[in-house]
Amino acid sequence: MKVIKNTALFLLLAFSLGSISVIAYAEEAPKSSVYSPNEVIMHIEKAKVEITHSDFVPPSEHLKAARSLSEKVTGNPEIVKKATSHIIQAQIKVNKGDIKGATAELNATLELYN
């Protein structure tokens, strides 16, 4: 009798935990397959501010984030490729210490996204 009760208890616990995990999974927000350039623009603006302050560690992080997000942006593929290449050039210029060149590349990227 104890074996039957324990088995029933374990099955009840297994089903209840399984149903809770299904409910928790169902409540997650679905991710959109359309990516807007808004986050990329935000990271570019933050990088521009940090570049003007000559603090090269945070801009590289913002540029990395902008680069990874820019590859996911949906829209005109030619514009997206050009914008991503400008971000890559800005990363290269930041690493070389070319503040004006990096800022010009970021401004060109913003023009493409706008």
Protein Blocks (a to p, Z undefined) as FASTA:
>chain_A
ZZmmmmmmmmmmmmmmmmmmmmmmmmpccddfbdcfklmmmmmmmmmmmmmnopaklmmm
mmmmmmmmmmmpgcjfklmmmmmmmmmmmmmmmmnopaklmmmmmmmmmmmmZZ
